[in-house]
């Protein structure tokens, strides 16, 4: 006759004599926060942020145009890259915390998208006409009605999505982020 194996009881866990501490978030010291905000506002450089962001916008528009021209395919996600790089430049150089930095980043990102599309049109027109790309581009710029018509003719409803994403990324990434040291400076442990 077979007997069922007997279970050996598992040992009881040893009691922990320490009392659990609740997870308590640190408290922000309002006076230190105010001092930090004043110091950060003094470090803002809107003009320099705009100038550098315009440079990055131009470079990304050229890259977008070149990729579109050589692949003969417009990759809408490049607009996100334009917005992201413009925003990061605004954040890094402008060091802004005020809303104007986000508005400037978003506007410059939109300009980059439009400029990239316009450069692409100029490249294809120059190839068709067998003339120089730079001259064709400046010719479009000097004729606002022709420039607007070129943008309208090449516009697709999906462009709204990607332009919107570019503006959002340009806005979102234009603001200065607090460093861990700055966060530690304005917080104190909860009691």
Backbone as a chain_set.jsonl record, in Angstrom:
{"seq": "XXXXXXXXXXXXXXXXXXXXXXXXXXXXXXXXXXXXXXXXXXXXXXXXXXXXXXXXXXXXXXXXXXXXXXXXXXXXXXXXXXXXXXXXXXXXXXXXXXXXXXXXXXXXXXXXXXXXXXXXXXXXXXXXXXXXXXXXXXXXXXXXXXXXXXXXXXXXXXXXXXXXXXXXXXXXXXXXXXXXXXXXXXXXXXX", "coords": {"N": [[0.825, -1.158, 0.0], [0.478, 2.219, -0.86], [1.504, 5.258, 0.513], [0.497, 8.614, 0.837], [2.697, 11.322, 0.123], [3.937, 13.309, 2.726], [3.48, 16.735, 3.454], [5.954, 19.07, 4.12], [5.921, 21.628, 6.39], [6.328, 25.015, 5.373], [8.858, 27.258, 6.434], [8.014, 29.855, 8.7], [8.008, 33.317, 7.849], [10.545, 35.425, 9.1], [9.868, 37.819, 11.574], [9.916, 41.312, 10.851], [11.374, 43.818, 12.543], [11.478, 46.476, 11.93], [9.742, 49.487, 11.278], [7.504, 50.214, 8.659], [8.154, 52.837, 6.363], [6.305, 55.412, 4.988], [6.134, 56.313, 1.512], [7.096, 59.451, 0.885], [6.778, 62.401, -0.801], [9.206, 64.907, -1.575], [9.109, 68.261, -0.284], [8.468, 71.36, -1.805], [10.345, 74.228, -1.378], [9.069, 77.285, -1.196], [10.248, 79.867, -1.118], [12.886, 79.404, -1.968], [12.299, 78.393, -4.488], [11.215, 80.657, -5.739], [13.497, 82.316, -5.766], [15.131, 80.799, -7.467], [13.607, 80.895, -9.834], [13.787, 83.623, -10.455], [16.55, 83.822, -10.926], [16.811, 82.118, -13.135], [15.264, 83.502, -15.027], [16.862, 85.719, -15.409], [18.919, 84.591, -16.849], [17.894, 84.028, -19.334], [17.919, 84.152, -22.93], [16.507, 85.335, -25.347], [16.812, 86.557, -27.948], [19.266, 85.481, -28.92], [18.59, 82.792, -28.833], [16.557, 82.711, -30.771], [17.988, 83.469, -33.104], [19.882, 81.365, -33.352], [18.124, 79.202, -33.529], [16.85, 79.789, -35.917], [18.991, 79.376, -37.657], [19.368, 76.583, -37.331], [16.866, 75.793, -38.221], [17.021, 76.508, -40.928], [19.097, 74.817, -41.792], [17.955, 72.276, -41.302], [15.783, 72.424, -43.003], [17.038, 72.493, -45.473], [18.213, 69.944, -45.431], [15.887, 68.342, -45.33], [14.733, 69.036, -47.785], [16.706, 68.129, -49.577], [16.717, 65.355, -49.074], [14.097, 64.725, -49.801], [14.157, 65.459, -52.489], [16.142, 63.745, -53.616], [15.151, 61.202, -52.996], [12.723, 61.325, -54.119], [10.401, 61.295, -52.706], [8.297, 62.471, -50.241], [8.919, 62.594, -46.907], [6.991, 62.76, -44.287], [7.523, 62.627, -41.55], [9.869, 63.945, -41.181], [9.288, 66.519, -40.603], [8.742, 66.457, -37.903], [11.293, 66.05, -36.925], [12.44, 68.493, -37.673], [10.967, 70.28, -36.028], [11.664, 69.274, -33.493], [14.5, 69.589, -33.393], [14.709, 72.357, -33.717], [13.34, 73.196, -31.397], [15.004, 72.067, -29.371], [17.318, 73.522, -29.83], [16.43, 76.104, -29.243], [15.879, 75.729, -26.528], [18.419, 75.036, -25.478], [20.145, 77.166, -26.19], [18.627, 79.523, -25.826], [17.679, 79.251, -23.229], [15.168, 79.495, -21.983], [12.249, 80.14, -19.967], [9.9, 81.412, -20.137], [6.676, 81.763, -21.794], [7.006, 82.846, -24.389], [9.253, 81.71, -25.53], [8.467, 79.129, -26.262], [6.45, 79.763, -28.108], [7.982, 81.054, -30.068], [9.698, 78.941, -30.811], [7.819, 77.104, -31.887], [6.779, 78.605, -34.043], [9.074, 79.006, -35.608], [9.662, 76.374, -36.247], [7.46, 75.731, -37.875], [7.974, 77.498, -39.985], [10.292, 76.269, -40.908], [9.297, 73.88, -41.963], [7.682, 74.82, -44.079], [9.643, 76.138, -45.563], [11.34, 74.005, -46.228], [9.649, 72.543, -47.922], [9.293, 74.447, -49.946], [11.917, 74.716, -50.894], [12.242, 72.183, -51.959], [10.376, 72.22, -54.056], [11.613, 74.189, -55.593], [13.947, 72.826, -56.31], [12.969, 70.732, -57.938], [11.722, 72.221, -59.972], [13.944, 73.585, -60.967], [15.406, 71.446, -61.968], [13.692, 70.568, -63.996], [13.555, 72.845, -65.644], [16.179, 73.07, -66.23], [17.983, 74.822, -64.927], [19.746, 76.751, -62.403], [19.456, 75.729, -58.974], [19.573, 77.419, -56.709], [19.143, 79.988, -57.794], [16.554, 79.578, -58.785], [15.188, 79.107, -56.418], [15.461, 81.604, -55.071], [14.14, 83.163, -56.912], [11.525, 82.229, -56.595], [11.12, 83.128, -53.969], [11.115, 85.895, -54.359], [8.792, 86.365, -55.648], [5.993, 86.486, -54.269], [3.299, 85.665, -54.854], [3.639, 83.56, -56.681], [5.171, 81.886, -55.11], [3.392, 81.246, -53.006], [1.434, 79.98, -54.508], [2.907, 77.764, -55.389], [3.32, 76.407, -52.98], [0.677, 75.85, -52.271], [-0.102, 74.215, -54.415], [1.448, 71.966, -54.016], [0.583, 71.055, -51.645], [-0.749, 68.756, -49.26], [-3.431, 67.197, -47.497], [-2.463, 65.614, -45.352], [-0.214, 66.924, -44.664], [-0.956, 68.82, -42.813], [-1.133, 67.399, -40.413], [1.576, 66.662, -39.962], [2.831, 69.169, -39.995], [1.552, 70.266, -37.805], [2.519, 68.551, -35.778], [5.219, 69.253, -35.93], [5.13, 71.934, -35.094], [4.172, 71.547, -32.495], [6.274, 70.01, -31.336], [8.334, 71.872, -31.668], [7.408, 73.868, -29.962], [7.103, 72.511, -27.46], [9.693, 71.518, -26.784], [11.175, 73.803, -26.414], [11.492, 74.904, -23.939], [13.38, 75.511, -20.998], [14.733, 72.975, -18.938], [14.705, 71.908, -15.554], [17.637, 71.051, -13.769], [18.8, 68.093, -11.986], [20.279, 68.996, -9.797], [19.303, 71.602, -9.435], [16.666, 70.999, -8.777], [17.099, 69.663, -6.363], [18.043, 71.766, -4.91], [15.797, 73.352, -4.394], [14.073, 71.809, -2.924], [12.983, 70.148, 0.078], [13.144, 67.545, 2.536], [10.078, 65.856, 3.373], [8.215, 66.218, 6.416]], "CA": [[0.0, 0.0, 0.0], [1.273, 3.444, -0.958], [1.03, 6.368, 1.324], [0.707, 9.932, 0.233], [3.807, 12.027, 0.765], [3.532, 14.359, 3.662], [4.025, 18.068, 3.173], [6.675, 19.697, 5.228], [5.493, 23.022, 6.448], [7.369, 25.992, 5.059], [9.155, 28.055, 7.631], [7.361, 31.163, 8.807], [8.98, 34.388, 7.661], [10.995, 36.081, 10.331], [9.253, 39.14, 11.69], [10.792, 42.457, 10.665], [11.107, 44.752, 13.64], [11.474, 47.867, 11.482], [8.416, 49.965, 10.9], [7.557, 50.706, 7.284], [8.037, 54.289, 6.2], [5.545, 55.716, 3.767], [6.828, 57.099, 0.494], [6.655, 60.832, 0.997], [7.438, 63.259, -1.776], [9.817, 66.084, -0.96], [8.317, 69.485, -0.296], [9.146, 72.475, -2.475], [10.521, 75.433, -0.575], [8.573, 78.362, -2.068], [11.206, 80.976, -1.174], [13.988, 78.985, -2.834], [11.759, 78.296, -5.836], [11.12, 82.028, -6.255], [14.864, 82.769, -6.051], [15.586, 80.082, -8.656], [12.887, 81.438, -10.987], [14.387, 84.923, -10.786], [17.873, 83.578, -11.49], [16.631, 81.554, -14.476], [14.777, 84.569, -15.914], [18.017, 86.565, -15.733], [19.791, 83.873, -17.78], [17.218, 83.85, -20.618], [18.5, 84.869, -24.066], [15.546, 85.125, -26.426], [17.353, 86.929, -29.262], [20.254, 84.493, -29.333], [17.848, 81.556, -29.081], [15.869, 82.841, -32.065], [18.982, 83.463, -34.181], [20.425, 80.016, -33.502], [17.034, 78.338, -33.985], [16.678, 80.071, -37.349], [20.076, 78.669, -38.34], [19.038, 75.159, -37.325], [15.693, 75.652, -39.091], [17.475, 76.556, -42.316], [19.863, 73.596, -42.06], [17.045, 71.126, -41.37], [14.969, 72.587, -44.216], [17.893, 72.06, -46.594], [18.318, 68.484, -45.354], [14.586, 67.798, -45.705], [14.582, 69.237, -49.224], [17.636, 67.252, -50.286], [16.239, 63.975, -48.955], [12.885, 64.608, -50.623], [14.54, 65.556, -53.901], [16.876, 62.56, -54.064], [14.323, 59.992, -52.88], [11.472, 61.623, -54.818], [9.34, 60.919, -51.776], [8.288, 63.366, -49.084], [8.781, 61.872, -45.645], [6.359, 63.72, -43.385], [8.102, 62.602, -40.208], [10.993, 64.873, -41.107], [8.775, 67.736, -39.972], [8.926, 66.268, -36.466], [12.713, 66.307, -36.69], [12.65, 69.948, -37.751], [10.436, 70.876, -34.804], [12.43, 68.818, -32.335], [15.816, 70.228, -33.391], [14.509, 73.793, -33.458], [13.013, 73.323, -29.977], [16.193, 71.803, -28.562], [18.229, 74.662, -29.976], [15.857, 77.206, -28.474], [16.052, 75.4, -25.112], [19.829, 75.038, -25.106], [20.758, 78.482, -26.367], [17.791, 80.576, -25.252], [17.531, 79.003, -21.79], [13.939, 80.186, -21.628], [11.161, 79.575, -19.177], [8.692, 82.175, -20.458], [5.919, 81.205, -22.933], [7.457, 83.364, -25.68], [10.238, 80.788, -26.086], [7.714, 78.068, -26.922], [5.79, 80.318, -29.301], [9.025, 81.271, -31.077], [10.124, 77.628, -31.295], [6.768, 76.561, -32.738], [6.703, 79.389, -35.284], [10.271, 78.731, -36.413], [9.502, 75.015, -36.765], [6.528, 75.816, -39.009], [8.71, 78.127, -41.081], [11.209, 75.26, -41.44], [8.521, 72.955, -42.799], [7.315, 75.518, -45.318], [10.874, 76.395, -46.315], [11.776, 72.726, -46.795], [8.798, 72.239, -49.077], [9.582, 75.408, -51.007], [13.213, 74.341, -51.476], [12.017, 70.979, -52.768], [9.737, 72.684, -55.296], [12.645, 74.882, -56.376], [14.864, 71.823, -56.87], [12.321, 70.035, -59.056], [11.542, 73.192, -61.065], [15.268, 73.831, -61.552], [15.762, 70.268, -62.776], [12.836, 70.58, -65.179], [13.938, 73.978, -66.503], [17.63, 72.973, -66.418], [18.615, 76.045, -64.423], [20.298, 76.583, -61.068], [18.505, 75.577, -57.874], [19.589, 78.595, -55.839], [18.462, 81.053, -58.517], [15.127, 79.251, -58.831], [14.657, 79.31, -55.069], [15.332, 83.037, -54.817], [13.094, 83.659, -57.812], [10.26, 81.94, -55.908], [10.996, 84.026, -52.812], [10.866, 87.269, -54.802], [7.451, 86.436, -56.229], [5.133, 85.878, -53.239], [2.12, 84.986, -55.414], [4.115, 82.3, -57.261], [5.609, 81.076, -53.974], [2.191, 80.739, -52.333], [0.813, 79.035, -55.437], [3.715, 76.537, -55.378], [3.044, 75.711, -51.717], [-0.7, 75.352, -52.343], [-0.154, 73.132, -55.408], [2.124, 70.765, -53.495], [0.034, 70.776, -50.316], [-1.571, 67.568, -49.08], [-4.06, 67.291, -46.171], [-1.638, 64.983, -44.324], [0.781, 67.919, -44.248], [-1.454, 69.485, -41.597], [-0.735, 66.579, -39.266], [3.013, 66.758, -39.72], [3.142, 70.549, -39.613], [1.087, 70.411, -36.421], [3.493, 67.882, -34.914], [6.443, 70.066, -35.911], [4.87, 73.101, -34.234], [4.069, 71.071, -31.123], [7.627, 69.675, -30.873], [9.071, 73.13, -31.556], [6.931, 74.54, -28.748], [7.334, 71.695, -26.26], [11.107, 71.357, -26.45], [11.843, 75.101, -26.331], [11.586, 75.382, -22.558], [14.479, 75.033, -20.169], [14.392, 71.954, -17.953], [15.491, 71.996, -14.327], [18.593, 69.972, -13.557], [18.611, 67.459, -10.67], [20.866, 69.86, -8.768], [18.366, 72.695, -9.19], [15.532, 70.431, -8.052], [17.534, 69.405, -4.984], [18.228, 73.075, -4.279], [14.524, 73.961, -3.988], [13.228, 70.878, -2.18], [13.427, 69.672, 1.388], [12.377, 66.341, 2.86], [8.806, 66.046, 4.091], [8.327, 65.866, 7.834]], "C": [[0.88, 1.236, 0.0], [0.658, 4.504, -0.072], [1.351, 7.674, 0.636], [1.873, 10.615, 0.934], [3.269, 13.133, 1.67], [4.205, 15.657, 3.29], [4.8, 18.534, 4.382], [6.28, 21.149, 5.249], [6.655, 23.944, 6.117], [7.615, 26.851, 6.286], [8.434, 29.4, 7.561], [8.399, 32.242, 8.564], [9.298, 35.034, 8.996], [10.353, 37.46, 10.405], [10.309, 40.221, 11.553], [10.425, 43.483, 11.72], [11.092, 46.205, 13.193], [10.056, 48.252, 11.078], [8.497, 50.513, 9.486], [7.39, 52.225, 7.263], [7.27, 54.557, 4.921], [6.406, 56.511, 2.793], [6.252, 58.506, 0.519], [7.468, 61.664, 0.015], [8.068, 64.446, -1.062], [8.925, 67.311, -1.149], [9.13, 70.595, -0.958], [9.167, 73.672, -1.54], [10.184, 76.621, -1.476], [9.56, 79.522, -2.201], [12.374, 80.628, -2.098], [13.535, 78.855, -4.285], [11.684, 79.677, -6.473], [12.507, 82.564, -6.616], [15.404, 82.106, -7.317], [14.897, 80.621, -9.906], [13.46, 82.782, -11.416], [15.749, 84.744, -11.447], [17.752, 83.027, -12.917], [16.136, 82.603, -15.462], [15.922, 85.492, -16.322], [18.926, 85.911, -16.773], [19.164, 83.686, -19.162], [17.857, 84.713, -21.701], [17.62, 84.638, -25.297], [16.14, 85.429, -27.797], [18.344, 85.902, -29.772], [19.581, 83.158, -29.63], [17.151, 81.58, -30.428], [16.861, 82.756, -33.216], [19.521, 82.054, -34.421], [19.354, 79.036, -33.995], [16.739, 78.559, -35.465], [17.769, 79.377, -38.168], [19.815, 77.177, -38.441], [17.841, 74.899, -38.236], [16.121, 75.628, -40.548], [18.216, 75.273, -42.682], [18.948, 72.371, -42.179], [16.134, 71.215, -42.592], [15.76, 72.152, -45.449], [18.004, 70.538, -46.609], [17.013, 67.822, -45.806], [14.404, 67.882, -47.228], [15.48, 68.281, -50.008], [17.163, 65.801, -50.238], [15.006, 63.761, -49.827], [13.231, 64.618, -52.105], [15.191, 64.256, -54.379], [16.075, 61.269, -53.949], [13.046, 60.106, -53.698], [10.261, 61.176, -54.009], [9.412, 61.841, -50.568], [7.985, 62.555, -47.816], [8.261, 62.871, -44.614], [6.968, 63.768, -41.997], [9.312, 63.518, -40.08], [10.569, 66.192, -40.481], [8.94, 67.652, -38.456], [10.386, 66.534, -36.091], [13.047, 67.786, -36.724], [12.18, 70.607, -36.452], [11.253, 70.532, -33.581], [13.786, 69.514, -32.263], [15.727, 71.731, -33.151], [14.221, 74.014, -31.972], [14.215, 73.096, -29.086], [17.193, 72.948, -28.647], [17.731, 75.846, -29.165], [16.077, 76.965, -26.976], [17.507, 75.583, -24.68], [20.434, 76.433, -25.145], [19.953, 79.573, -25.665], [17.6, 80.464, -23.755], [16.253, 79.62, -21.238], [12.982, 79.395, -20.767], [9.841, 80.277, -19.48], [7.991, 81.579, -21.683], [6.419, 81.666, -24.306], [8.477, 82.438, -26.334], [9.548, 79.643, -26.822], [7.038, 78.559, -28.185], [6.805, 80.539, -30.419], [9.487, 79.945, -31.656], [9.101, 77.006, -32.233], [6.683, 77.278, -34.078], [7.892, 79.102, -36.193], [10.197, 77.325, -36.998], [8.559, 75.004, -37.966], [7.208, 76.445, -40.221], [9.667, 77.129, -41.728], [10.505, 74.267, -42.348], [8.176, 73.596, -44.14], [8.54, 75.76, -46.193], [11.394, 75.111, -46.956], [10.958, 72.343, -48.011], [9.089, 73.171, -50.242], [10.918, 75.096, -51.684], [13.082, 73.112, -52.373], [11.375, 71.351, -54.103], [10.77, 73.347, -56.191], [13.596, 73.884, -57.024], [14.238, 71.105, -58.057], [12.091, 70.967, -60.248], [12.877, 73.445, -61.755], [15.708, 72.666, -62.421], [14.964, 70.266, -64.091], [13.268, 71.662, -66.167], [15.422, 73.957, -66.863], [18.329, 74.293, -66.1], [19.11, 75.763, -63.001], [19.226, 76.549, -59.978], [18.436, 76.851, -57.026], [18.865, 79.76, -56.506], [16.958, 80.824, -58.58], [14.481, 79.499, -57.466], [14.455, 80.797, -54.785], [14.298, 83.688, -55.729], [11.713, 83.416, -57.197], [10.045, 82.884, -54.726], [10.63, 85.453, -53.214], [9.487, 87.452, -55.424], [6.471, 85.763, -55.263], [3.923, 85.14, -53.801], [2.513, 83.624, -55.987], [4.529, 81.349, -56.132], [4.403, 80.45, -53.273], [1.494, 79.705, -53.216], [1.578, 77.703, -55.434], [3.441, 75.73, -54.113], [1.644, 75.102, -51.752], [-0.78, 74.149, -53.288], [0.476, 71.841, -54.881], [1.582, 70.349, -52.129], [-0.839, 69.523, -50.329], [-2.208, 67.668, -47.693], [-3.241, 66.65, -45.05], [-0.539, 65.929, -43.831], [0.348, 68.634, -42.975], [-1.053, 68.717, -40.347], [0.74, 66.779, -38.952], [3.45, 68.174, -39.374], [2.719, 70.796, -38.164], [2.032, 69.752, -35.44], [4.788, 68.687, -34.809], [6.274, 71.272, -34.993], [4.833, 72.669, -32.771], [5.451, 70.729, -30.556], [8.468, 70.936, -30.717], [8.695, 73.892, -30.301], [7.391, 73.79, -27.501], [8.796, 71.663, -25.834], [11.864, 72.678, -26.334], [12.078, 75.581, -24.904], [12.723, 74.709, -21.804], [13.959, 74.029, -19.152], [15.284, 72.138, -16.723], [16.42, 70.798, -14.221], [18.303, 69.308, -12.207], [19.185, 68.306, -9.527], [19.928, 71.011, -8.419], [17.138, 72.199, -8.439], [15.893, 70.174, -6.597], [17.67, 70.71, -4.212], [16.917, 73.647, -3.739], [13.622, 73.041, -3.174], [13.844, 70.555, -0.821], [12.588, 68.445, 1.721], [11.087, 66.673, 3.599], [8.977, 65.606, 5.543], [7.289, 64.858, 8.223]], "O": [[1.871, 1.322, 0.725], [-0.561, 4.611, 0.056], [2.359, 7.804, -0.058], [2.034, 10.517, 2.15], [2.268, 13.785, 1.372], [5.36, 15.676, 2.864], [4.351, 18.405, 5.52], [6.308, 21.822, 4.219], [7.797, 23.708, 6.512], [6.706, 27.13, 7.068], [8.276, 29.988, 6.491], [9.54, 32.118, 9.01], [8.451, 35.166, 9.88], [10.302, 38.182, 9.409], [11.428, 40.094, 12.05], [9.29, 43.955, 11.772], [10.735, 47.085, 13.976], [9.283, 47.423, 10.597], [9.457, 51.203, 9.145], [6.611, 52.806, 8.019], [7.572, 53.974, 3.879], [7.284, 57.276, 3.192], [5.079, 58.721, 0.216], [8.698, 61.624, 0.015], [7.534, 64.935, -0.066], [8.102, 67.37, -2.062], [10.325, 70.746, -0.703], [8.142, 74.071, -0.988], [10.926, 76.927, -2.41], [9.693, 80.098, -3.281], [12.8, 81.451, -2.908], [14.29, 79.168, -5.205], [12.056, 79.841, -7.635], [12.674, 83.197, -7.658], [16.051, 82.754, -8.14], [15.546, 80.787, -10.939], [13.601, 83.046, -12.61], [16.068, 85.433, -12.416], [18.508, 83.427, -13.803], [16.548, 82.595, -16.622], [15.952, 85.991, -17.447], [19.63, 86.61, -17.502], [19.844, 83.227, -20.079], [18.28, 85.841, -21.448], [17.956, 83.842, -26.174], [15.983, 84.631, -28.721], [18.275, 85.494, -30.931], [19.962, 82.467, -30.575], [17.153, 80.582, -31.148], [16.614, 82.054, -34.197], [19.606, 81.605, -35.564], [19.649, 78.143, -34.79], [16.413, 77.613, -36.182], [17.498, 78.851, -39.247], [20.01, 76.573, -39.496], [17.808, 73.893, -38.945], [15.629, 74.808, -41.323], [17.994, 74.706, -43.752], [19.144, 71.53, -43.056], [15.755, 70.188, -43.156], [15.215, 71.521, -46.355], [17.904, 69.913, -47.664], [17.033, 66.858, -46.572], [13.977, 66.921, -47.868], [15.045, 67.692, -50.998], [17.204, 65.099, -51.248], [14.885, 62.742, -50.507], [12.653, 63.861, -52.885], [14.827, 63.728, -55.43], [16.294, 60.336, -54.722], [12.366, 59.11, -53.945], [9.246, 60.742, -54.553], [10.464, 61.976, -49.945], [6.934, 61.926, -47.691], [9.007, 63.723, -44.13], [6.944, 64.807, -41.336], [9.73, 63.831, -38.965], [11.388, 66.901, -39.898], [9.241, 68.651, -37.803], [10.673, 67.161, -35.071], [13.833, 68.277, -35.914], [12.909, 71.396, -35.85], [11.508, 71.385, -32.731], [14.186, 69.98, -31.196], [16.569, 72.307, -32.464], [14.791, 74.915, -31.356], [14.432, 73.851, -28.139], [17.835, 73.3, -27.657], [18.509, 76.512, -28.482], [16.421, 77.891, -26.242], [17.79, 76.203, -23.655], [21.156, 76.828, -24.23], [20.516, 80.438, -24.994], [17.382, 81.469, -23.079], [16.256, 80.2, -20.153], [12.914, 78.168, -20.827], [8.777, 79.779, -19.112], [8.643, 80.957, -22.522], [6.265, 80.939, -25.288], [8.561, 82.382, -27.561], [9.998, 79.233, -27.892], [7.042, 77.876, -29.209], [6.526, 80.247, -31.582], [9.652, 79.829, -32.871], [9.468, 76.44, -33.262], [6.533, 76.643, -35.122], [7.734, 78.971, -37.406], [10.625, 77.107, -38.132], [8.834, 74.339, -38.964], [7.039, 75.978, -41.348], [9.841, 77.132, -42.947], [11.046, 73.86, -43.377], [8.357, 72.991, -45.197], [8.482, 75.606, -47.413], [11.84, 75.128, -48.103], [11.5, 71.875, -49.013], [9.127, 72.739, -51.394], [11.036, 75.199, -52.905], [13.732, 73.017, -53.414], [11.783, 70.855, -55.154], [10.807, 73.104, -57.397], [14.007, 74.076, -58.168], [14.9, 70.89, -59.072], [12.245, 70.556, -61.399], [12.942, 73.514, -62.983], [16.308, 72.86, -63.478], [15.512, 69.991, -65.158], [13.337, 71.424, -67.373], [15.87, 74.735, -67.704], [19.137, 74.804, -66.875], [18.913, 74.67, -62.47], [18.219, 77.254, -60.057], [17.347, 77.302, -56.672], [18.067, 80.444, -55.866], [16.177, 81.765, -58.444], [13.374, 80.031, -57.374], [13.393, 81.2, -54.31], [13.654, 84.664, -55.342], [10.837, 84.279, -57.263], [8.939, 83.378, -54.505], [9.913, 86.14, -52.486], [9.069, 88.578, -55.695], [6.156, 84.585, -55.431], [3.554, 84.088, -53.279], [1.795, 82.641, -55.796], [4.266, 80.148, -56.199], [4.403, 79.253, -52.983], [1.023, 78.679, -52.727], [0.965, 76.636, -55.472], [3.342, 74.504, -54.168], [1.447, 73.969, -51.312], [-1.46, 73.169, -52.983], [0.068, 70.746, -55.27], [2.074, 69.393, -51.529], [-1.57, 69.268, -51.286], [-1.567, 68.189, -46.779], [-3.316, 67.101, -43.907], [-0.005, 65.763, -42.734], [1.184, 69.012, -42.154], [-0.677, 69.314, -39.338], [1.108, 67.037, -37.805], [4.344, 68.362, -38.549], [3.43, 71.446, -37.398], [2.324, 70.315, -34.385], [5.379, 68.789, -33.735], [7.167, 71.593, -34.209], [5.394, 73.343, -31.907], [5.77, 71.109, -29.429], [9.226, 71.065, -29.756], [9.55, 74.491, -29.649], [7.995, 74.373, -26.601], [9.099, 71.77, -24.646], [13.084, 72.669, -26.171], [12.789, 76.563, -24.689], [12.984, 73.515, -21.953], [12.884, 74.207, -18.579], [16.461, 72.478, -16.838], [16.039, 69.672, -14.541], [17.626, 69.901, -11.368], [18.637, 68.325, -8.424], [19.773, 71.357, -7.248], [16.622, 72.894, -7.564], [15.091, 70.433, -5.699], [17.439, 70.751, -3.003], [16.925, 74.353, -2.731], [12.528, 73.441, -2.775], [15.051, 70.676, -0.613], [11.458, 68.313, 1.25], [11.017, 67.644, 4.351], [9.787, 64.73, 5.848], [7.234, 64.445, 9.381]]}, "num_chains": 1, "name": "protein.A"}
